[in-house]
């Protein structure tokens, strides 16, 4: 039937809270090394913003969002703005802080944004606890 969206495949990459960003970065590198186009990848952070996002935002919101709209590179965003981004084939979530509510909200949004693959980097126990509430 037309209009029915399939659910993305979900992968969990175990990582401590303070290692979730590194795990997400390594996952991005692996995806790019295996042929995934950079513009197909969105990385959302639940805790502190990714250093790339913080750096790019230092040039202003207009320039930051223009990079997103160009869709020619990996885009990093804070989970708080997840509603502003559109679907990308691959969404990576770094659970690098935040509350369980923040994590649940982010995972639900990321699942809706991921076209084919949702990769979650973080503490498996915490993620599995909130996945039950988020999906």
C-alpha positions as CSV (number, residue, x, y, z in Angstrom):
1,X,0.0,0.0,0.0
2,X,1.3,3.5,-0.8
3,X,2.0,5.8,2.1
4,X,3.0,3.1,4.5
5,X,6.5,3.7,5.9
6,X,8.6,0.8,6.9
7,X,10.4,1.0,10.3
8,X,14.2,1.5,10.2
9,X,16.6,-1.2,11.3
10,X,17.8,-0.4,14.8
11,X,21.4,-1.1,15.9
12,X,22.8,-0.6,19.4
13,X,26.4,0.3,19.9
14,X,27.3,-0.1,23.6
15,X,29.2,2.8,25.0
16,X,29.4,4.6,28.4
17,X,27.8,8.1,28.5
18,X,31.3,9.7,28.3
19,X,32.1,7.5,25.3
20,X,28.9,7.9,23.3
21,X,30.2,10.7,21.1
22,X,33.3,8.8,20.3
23,X,31.2,5.7,19.4
24,X,29.0,7.9,17.2
25,X,32.1,9.4,15.4
26,X,33.5,5.9,14.8
27,X,30.2,4.8,13.4
28,X,30.1,7.8,11.0
29,X,33.6,6.9,9.9
30,X,32.6,3.3,9.3
31,X,29.5,4.3,7.3
32,X,31.5,6.7,5.1
33,X,34.3,4.1,4.6
34,X,31.7,1.6,3.4
35,X,30.2,3.9,0.8
36,X,27.5,5.8,2.6
37,X,27.2,9.4,1.3
38,X,27.9,12.0,4.0
39,X,24.6,13.8,3.2
40,X,22.7,10.7,4.2
41,X,23.8,10.8,7.8
42,X,22.3,12.8,10.7
43,X,23.8,12.6,14.2
44,X,21.7,13.7,17.2
45,X,23.1,14.2,20.7
46,X,21.1,13.8,23.8
47,X,23.5,15.5,26.2
48,X,26.2,18.0,25.3
49,X,26.2,19.1,21.7
50,X,28.7,17.5,19.4
51,X,31.9,19.6,19.1
52,X,31.2,20.0,15.3
53,X,27.8,21.4,16.0
54,X,29.1,23.8,18.7
55,X,31.8,25.0,16.3
56,X,29.5,25.5,13.4
57,X,26.9,27.3,15.5
58,X,29.6,29.8,16.5
59,X,29.3,31.1,13.0
60,X,25.5,31.7,13.5
61,X,22.3,29.8,13.1
62,X,21.8,30.8,9.5
63,X,25.1,29.3,8.3
64,X,24.6,26.2,10.5
65,X,21.1,25.5,9.0
66,X,22.3,26.3,5.5
67,X,24.7,23.4,5.8
68,X,21.9,21.2,6.9
69,X,19.7,22.3,3.9
70,X,22.6,21.7,1.5
71,X,22.6,18.0,2.6
72,X,26.1,17.3,1.2
73,X,27.7,16.5,4.5
74,X,27.1,14.6,7.8
75,X,25.0,16.9,10.0
76,X,25.2,17.1,13.8
77,X,22.4,18.5,15.9
78,X,21.3,18.6,19.4
79,X,18.2,16.5,20.1
80,X,16.4,19.6,21.2
81,X,16.1,20.6,17.5
82,X,15.2,17.2,16.2
83,X,11.8,18.4,15.1
84,X,13.5,20.8,12.7
85,X,15.4,18.2,10.7
86,X,13.9,16.0,8.0
87,X,14.3,12.4,7.3
88,X,17.8,11.1,6.4
89,X,18.6,7.5,5.5
90,X,20.7,7.0,8.6
91,X,20.3,8.6,12.0
92,X,22.8,8.1,14.7
93,X,21.9,9.0,18.3
94,X,24.7,9.6,20.8
95,X,23.2,9.1,24.3
96,X,25.9,11.2,25.9
97,X,23.8,12.6,28.8
98,X,20.4,14.1,29.4
99,X,17.5,12.6,31.3
100,X,15.6,9.4,30.6
101,X,12.8,11.6,29.3
102,X,15.2,13.4,27.0
103,X,16.5,10.0,25.7
104,X,13.0,8.6,25.2
105,X,11.9,11.7,23.3
106,X,15.0,11.7,21.2
107,X,14.8,8.0,20.3
108,X,11.2,8.4,19.3
109,X,12.0,11.4,17.1
110,X,15.1,9.7,15.6
111,X,13.1,6.6,14.8
112,X,10.7,8.8,12.8
113,X,13.6,10.6,11.1
114,X,15.6,7.5,10.1
115,X,14.7,6.3,6.6
116,X,16.6,2.9,6.7
117,X,18.9,2.7,9.8
118,X,18.8,4.0,13.3
119,X,22.0,3.5,15.3
120,X,22.0,4.3,19.0
121,X,25.3,4.7,20.8
122,X,25.2,4.6,24.6
123,X,24.5,2.5,27.7
124,X,22.5,-0.5,26.6
125,X,20.6,-0.8,29.9
126,X,19.5,2.8,29.8
127,X,18.6,2.6,26.1
128,X,16.6,-0.6,26.4
129,X,14.8,0.9,29.4
130,X,13.7,3.9,27.5
131,X,13.2,2.1,24.1
132,X,10.2,0.4,25.7
133,X,8.7,3.7,26.5
134,X,9.7,5.4,23.3
135,X,8.4,3.0,20.8
